[in-house]
Amino acid sequence: MGEKVEKVLVDGEEFFGDDPTIATQNIQSKVVEKVQVFDKKSDQAQFTGFDDGQEQKTINLKLKDNMNRGEFGKVELGGGLYDRWQNQAMVNSFKNKRQISVYGLMSSNGKTGLGWEDKNTYTGDGGGGMQMDEDGGFMWNMSSDDDDVDWGGRNNTPEGITKAWVGGAHYANKWNEGKHHINTNYSFGRINKTKKETSYRENILPSGKYYTIDTSSSYSSRNTHRISGKYTWMIDSSLTLIYNLNSRIGFNESISNNNTNNQSFTEVPINNSNRAIENNSTTTRVTNTITANKKFKKRDVLPH
C-alpha cells in the first residue's frame, strides 16, 4: 500500500538478522502458508505495555507445518596474475528456531572483511559490516575508526600489498516456548601488509652535487579472535534477565627497516645510515553485563 516494510519475520522471529531481504530472497513462496502485515511496536513497548510511539511496518511469513528448515549460501573463487586472489565461502542452515552460519574469506587484493550485506545474511547480526577496529580487532559496525579499512570491508590505503584471512561462525536458538534465547558469534581475522619504497634525490650545492638514496620496507600483521554472545531468559511475564558477553584477544606485530645512502656524483660513498624498528603487542578485553527488566503491577489510583 505504498508504505516501506522495515522488517520481515519468519514464524514471528527474525531470520538471520534484521535485513528484510534475507527472508524474501531465500524462502520459496510454496512453503509459505500465509502473509501477515502489521505495525510492530518496539521491544520496550511490548514489555512494559506502554506505547512509546515507535512502530515498524512488518511482514510475518507464516510457514507451512514442517517447512521451517533449509540451507542457503554462496561460494566465490577468483585469481589473477602477480599473486592476486580472492575467495570466500558462506553457508547457512536453519531449522525452526535454530540458526547456524559458517563463513570464510581469503584475499590478496585489499578486501579485508565481509561487507554489511553479506554480514547481515551470514552472521545473523544486523549492525553493519565487519571491519578492523583501532586495536586490530574485528567489530560489527557501520563506521570504522581504522583508516585502513572502511565499513564495506575494503582496504582504503593503496600503498603496499594486503593479504587477509577472515572466518567465523554464528549460532542462535530459542527453546522452552521462547523463554530461553541464545545468540553467539565467533570471528577470526588475520591481516598482513607489506610495503617497499625507494626514492632518489639529487642535491645541488655550490661545492658540487650529490645523491641521496632512501630505501624502506615494512611488514605488519594483526591477528584477532573475538567471541560475543547474548543470552535472554524470560523468567515470567514480568521479569527478564539478559546476559551479554564481549571478549577479544589480539596479537599485533610490525617490523620496519630504513636505509639512507649519500654518495657523490661519481658514486663515491659519503655516509650511510640504517634504522630498524620492531614492535609486538598483545591486547585482551572481556566485558560482561547483566540486565534485569522488571514490570511492576499498576498501582490503583483512588479518586479525589
C-alpha positions as CSV (number, residue, x, y, z in Angstrom):
1,M,0.0,0.0,0.0
2,G,2.9,2.3,-0.7
3,E,4.5,2.0,2.8
4,K,8.1,0.9,3.4
5,V,8.4,-2.5,5.0
6,E,11.2,-2.3,7.6
7,K,11.2,-5.9,9.0
8,V,10.3,-9.3,7.7
9,L,9.8,-12.1,10.2
10,V,9.5,-15.9,9.7
11,D,7.1,-17.5,12.1
12,G,7.3,-14.4,14.3
13,E,11.1,-14.5,14.6
14,E,13.9,-12.5,13.0
15,F,15.5,-14.5,10.1
16,F,19.4,-14.2,10.3
17,G,19.4,-10.5,11.3
18,D,17.1,-7.6,10.6
19,D,17.7,-7.3,6.8
20,P,14.1,-7.8,5.3
21,T,15.5,-9.1,2.0
22,I,17.1,-12.2,3.6
23,A,13.8,-13.9,4.1
24,T,12.2,-12.7,0.9
25,Q,15.2,-13.8,-1.3
26,N,15.9,-17.2,0.4
27,I,12.4,-18.6,1.2
28,Q,10.3,-20.1,-1.6
29,S,6.7,-19.0,-1.9
30,K,5.4,-22.6,-2.0
31,V,6.4,-23.1,1.7
32,V,4.5,-20.0,2.9
33,E,1.0,-20.6,4.3
34,K,0.0,-17.0,5.0
35,V,1.4,-13.5,5.0
36,Q,0.6,-11.2,7.9
37,V,1.2,-7.4,7.8
38,F,1.1,-5.3,10.9
39,D,2.7,-2.4,12.8
40,K,5.3,-3.9,15.2
41,K,5.8,-2.0,18.4
42,S,9.2,-1.6,20.0
43,D,10.6,-4.2,22.4
44,Q,10.3,-1.8,25.3
45,A,6.7,-1.0,24.5
46,Q,5.8,-4.7,24.2
47,F,7.4,-5.4,27.6
48,T,6.0,-2.5,29.5
49,G,2.6,-2.3,27.8
50,F,3.1,1.5,27.4
51,D,3.1,2.7,23.8
52,D,6.2,4.8,23.1
53,G,5.1,5.7,19.5
54,Q,7.8,3.7,17.8
55,E,6.4,1.3,15.2
56,Q,7.8,-0.6,12.3
57,K,5.8,-1.8,9.3
58,T,6.4,-5.6,9.5
59,I,5.5,-8.6,7.4
60,N,5.4,-12.1,9.1
61,L,5.7,-15.1,6.8
62,K,3.8,-18.0,8.4
63,L,5.3,-21.2,7.0
64,K,3.5,-24.5,6.5
65,D,4.0,-27.2,9.0
66,N,7.5,-28.8,8.9
67,M,8.7,-26.3,6.3
68,N,10.7,-24.0,8.6
69,R,14.1,-25.6,7.6
70,G,16.6,-25.3,4.9
71,E,20.1,-24.2,3.8
72,F,21.5,-21.5,1.6
73,G,24.9,-20.0,0.9
74,K,27.4,-19.0,-1.8
75,V,30.9,-19.6,-2.9
76,E,33.2,-17.2,-4.8
77,L,36.6,-18.0,-6.3
78,G,38.9,-15.6,-8.1
79,G,42.6,-15.4,-9.1
80,G,44.9,-13.5,-11.3
81,L,48.5,-12.6,-12.0
82,Y,51.1,-11.4,-9.6
83,D,49.8,-13.4,-6.6
84,R,46.3,-11.9,-6.7
85,W,43.3,-13.9,-5.4
86,Q,40.0,-13.5,-3.6
87,N,38.0,-16.5,-2.3
88,Q,35.1,-16.7,0.1
89,A,32.5,-19.3,1.1
90,M,29.4,-18.9,3.3
91,V,26.7,-21.3,4.3
92,N,23.6,-21.0,6.5
93,S,21.3,-23.7,8.0
94,F,18.1,-23.2,9.8
95,K,15.5,-25.4,11.4
96,N,12.6,-24.0,13.4
97,K,14.3,-21.5,15.9
98,R,17.8,-22.8,15.3
99,Q,20.1,-20.8,13.0
100,I,23.8,-21.8,12.2
101,S,26.2,-19.9,9.9
102,V,29.8,-20.5,8.9
103,Y,31.9,-18.2,6.7
104,G,35.4,-17.7,5.5
105,L,37.3,-15.2,3.3
106,M,40.9,-15.0,2.0
107,S,42.2,-12.3,-0.3
108,S,45.3,-10.5,-1.5
109,N,43.6,-7.6,-3.4
110,G,42.7,-5.4,-0.4
111,K,39.4,-6.9,0.7
112,T,39.7,-7.3,4.4
113,G,36.2,-8.5,5.6
114,L,32.6,-9.1,4.9
115,G,30.5,-6.2,3.5
116,W,27.5,-5.3,5.6
117,E,25.1,-7.2,3.3
118,D,26.9,-10.5,3.5
119,K,27.5,-10.0,7.2
120,N,23.7,-9.5,7.8
121,T,22.9,-12.6,5.7
122,Y,25.6,-15.0,7.1
123,T,26.1,-13.9,10.7
124,G,22.6,-13.1,11.9
125,D,23.8,-9.7,13.2
126,G,22.2,-6.6,11.8
127,G,24.6,-3.9,12.9
128,G,26.7,-3.4,9.7
129,G,29.9,-4.6,8.1
130,M,32.7,-6.5,9.7
131,Q,35.9,-4.4,9.7
132,M,39.2,-3.9,11.6
133,D,39.0,-1.6,14.5
134,E,41.7,0.7,16.1
135,D,43.2,-2.2,18.0
136,G,43.4,-4.6,15.1
137,G,40.3,-6.4,16.0
138,F,37.1,-7.0,14.0
139,M,33.8,-5.5,15.1
140,W,30.3,-5.3,13.6
141,N,29.6,-1.6,12.9
142,M,28.6,0.8,10.2
143,S,31.7,3.0,10.7
144,S,35.4,2.4,11.3
145,D,38.0,4.1,13.4
146,D,40.8,2.5,11.4
147,D,41.9,4.5,8.3
148,D,42.9,1.2,6.6
149,V,39.5,-0.4,6.4
150,D,36.1,1.0,5.7
151,W,32.6,-0.3,6.7
152,G,32.4,-2.4,3.5
153,G,35.5,-4.4,4.3
154,R,37.8,-2.8,1.7
155,N,41.4,-1.6,2.3
156,N,41.4,2.2,1.7
157,T,45.1,2.7,1.5
158,P,46.6,1.7,-1.9
159,E,50.2,1.5,-0.7
160,G,51.6,-1.9,-0.1
161,I,50.1,-5.4,-0.5
162,T,47.4,-6.5,1.9
163,K,46.6,-10.2,2.5
164,A,43.6,-11.1,4.7
165,W,42.2,-14.3,6.2
166,V,38.8,-13.9,7.9
167,G,36.5,-16.6,9.3
168,G,33.8,-17.1,11.8
169,A,30.6,-18.9,12.9
170,H,27.2,-17.9,14.3
171,Y,24.7,-19.9,16.3
172,A,21.2,-18.8,17.6
173,N,18.4,-20.8,19.1
174,K,15.2,-20.5,21.2
175,W,13.6,-23.2,23.3
176,N,11.1,-23.8,26.0
177,E,8.4,-21.7,24.2
178,G,10.8,-18.8,23.6
179,K,11.7,-18.3,27.3
180,H,15.4,-19.0,26.6
181,H,17.2,-17.4,23.7
182,I,20.9,-17.6,22.9
183,N,22.9,-15.7,20.2
184,T,26.6,-16.4,19.8
185,N,29.3,-15.3,17.4
186,Y,33.0,-16.2,16.9
187,S,35.3,-14.4,14.4
188,F,38.9,-14.7,13.5
189,G,40.9,-12.2,11.4
190,R,44.5,-12.1,10.2
191,I,45.7,-9.2,8.1
192,N,49.3,-8.9,6.7
193,K,50.6,-5.9,5.0
194,T,54.0,-5.5,3.2
195,K,55.4,-2.4,1.6
196,K,58.7,-1.4,-0.1
197,E,59.7,2.0,-1.3
198,T,62.8,3.5,-2.9
199,S,63.4,7.2,-3.6
200,Y,66.3,9.0,-5.4
201,R,67.1,12.7,-4.6
202,E,69.7,14.9,-6.3
203,N,71.2,17.7,-4.1
204,I,72.8,20.7,-5.8
205,L,75.2,22.8,-3.7
206,P,77.8,25.5,-4.6
207,S,80.5,22.9,-3.8
208,G,79.0,20.3,-6.1
209,K,76.1,17.9,-6.1
210,Y,75.5,14.5,-4.5
211,Y,72.7,11.9,-4.5
212,T,70.6,10.5,-1.6
213,I,69.1,7.1,-2.0
214,D,66.4,6.2,0.6
215,T,65.0,2.6,0.7
216,S,62.4,1.4,3.2
217,S,60.5,-1.8,3.8
218,S,57.7,-2.6,6.4
219,Y,55.7,-5.6,7.5
220,S,52.7,-5.6,9.8
221,S,50.5,-8.4,11.0
222,R,47.2,-8.3,13.0
223,N,45.7,-11.4,14.4
224,T,42.4,-11.3,16.4
225,H,40.0,-13.7,17.9
226,R,36.6,-12.5,19.1
227,I,33.7,-14.2,20.9
228,S,30.4,-12.5,21.7
229,G,27.2,-13.8,23.0
230,K,23.8,-12.8,24.3
231,Y,21.5,-15.0,26.5
232,T,18.0,-13.9,27.3
233,W,15.9,-15.7,30.0
234,M,12.2,-14.8,30.3
235,I,11.6,-16.0,33.9
236,D,7.9,-14.9,33.7
237,S,5.8,-12.3,32.0
238,S,7.1,-9.6,34.3
239,L,10.8,-10.4,34.7
240,T,13.6,-10.9,32.1
241,L,17.3,-11.4,32.6
242,I,19.8,-10.5,29.7
243,Y,23.4,-11.5,29.8
244,N,25.9,-10.1,27.2
245,L,29.5,-11.2,26.7
246,N,32.1,-9.5,24.5
247,S,35.7,-10.8,24.5
248,R,38.7,-10.3,22.3
249,I,42.3,-11.1,22.1
250,G,44.6,-9.5,19.6
251,F,48.3,-10.0,18.6
252,N,50.0,-7.2,16.6
253,E,53.4,-7.3,15.1
254,S,55.3,-4.7,13.0
255,I,58.8,-4.5,11.5
256,S,60.3,-1.6,9.6
257,N,63.7,-1.0,8.0
258,N,65.1,2.2,6.6
259,N,68.4,2.9,4.8
260,T,69.7,6.2,3.7
261,N,72.8,6.3,1.4
262,N,74.5,9.6,0.4
263,Q,77.1,9.4,-2.4
264,S,78.9,11.9,-4.7
265,F,78.2,12.4,-8.4
266,T,80.9,9.9,-9.1
267,E,79.3,7.4,-6.7
268,V,81.9,7.8,-4.0
269,P,80.2,7.0,-0.6
270,I,79.8,9.9,1.7
271,N,77.8,8.4,4.5
272,N,75.3,5.6,5.2
273,S,72.7,5.1,7.9
274,N,70.4,2.2,8.8
275,R,67.4,2.1,11.2
276,A,65.3,-0.9,12.2
277,I,62.2,-0.9,14.4
278,E,60.3,-3.9,15.7
279,N,57.1,-3.8,17.8
280,N,55.0,-6.6,19.3
281,S,51.9,-6.2,21.4
282,T,49.0,-8.3,22.8
283,T,45.6,-6.9,23.8
284,T,42.9,-8.6,25.7
285,R,39.4,-7.3,26.5
286,V,36.5,-9.0,28.2
287,T,33.2,-7.3,29.0
288,N,30.3,-8.9,30.9
289,T,26.9,-7.2,31.5
290,I,23.7,-8.4,33.1
291,T,20.4,-6.5,32.7
292,A,17.2,-7.2,34.6
293,N,13.9,-5.9,33.3
294,K,11.1,-6.0,35.8
295,K,7.5,-4.9,35.1
296,F,5.6,-3.9,38.3
297,K,1.9,-4.1,38.8
298,K,-0.1,-1.0,38.1
299,R,-0.9,0.9,41.2
300,D,-4.5,1.8,41.7
301,V,-5.3,5.5,41.9
302,L,-8.0,6.5,44.3
303,P,-10.5,9.1,43.1
304,H,-10.3,12.5,44.7
